[in-house]
Amino acid sequence: MTKRHVSVKSKEAGQGLVEFALVLPIFLLLLLIMFEFGFAYNHNLTLGLASREGARTGAALANGGVVSCAGGNDPMQVDANIVAGLQRILKSPGSDVVMSDISSVRIFKADATGAQIGSFVNVWAYAGVGSGPDVDPGAGVEKIDFTQSSVAWPACSRLNGGSPDSIGVQIRYTYRLVTPLAGIVSFLRGNQPITIAMNDQTVMVLNPTS
């Protein structure tokens, strides 16, 4: 009787070990997915805060108070200040955003639904640390990391009177998996890394300027 009792116990232990071995990979995979989702959410949250800061800056500066755009002048560097504002959020302590993975920052004229109107959009591209203009010369603040690649909506042409324009600021970002899940997915896809396109935008109405 004693030998039979030990044998049953041994079988139960072996069965439990097999079941644990089968469940463990699934549990670890779910854990990795949860961590990855948390990282992705944090990136997306930072992008949202940055686009709002950019739009807030653009709405406050409006047309920079410039009366004439002769020669394409923009003494206030409105768009550069917009980019500087959102960059401060993107590079703030606690941000995990990889600056070089920002494909573009788009500043556009928006309609009531937040959609871009025609071709009224200015595009800024990441060019490397300190490669862009200095928005505050002499203040000891580093230059922004973006340069303007196209201009179709000059700042001084923006209307902020009785029927003000709305400004939209969009950040286009490529999120790359940061947990070991990246290696698993890459292996299953034939060594092709997986990325997620994240686009966040904020639209605000231009404020009156004196």
PEUR-V99285 format. One line per field, one symbol per residue. ss: DSSP state (h for helix, s for strand, l for the rest). Layout:
ss=???
//
This chain:
ss=lhhhhhhhhhhhhhhhhhhhhhhhhhhhhhhhhhhhhhhhhhhhhhhhhhhhhhhhhhhhhllllllllhhhlllllhhhhhhhhhhhhhllllllllhhhssssssssslllllssssssssssslllllllllllllllllllsssssllllhhhllllllllsssssssssssllllhhhhhhhhllllllssssssssssslllll
//
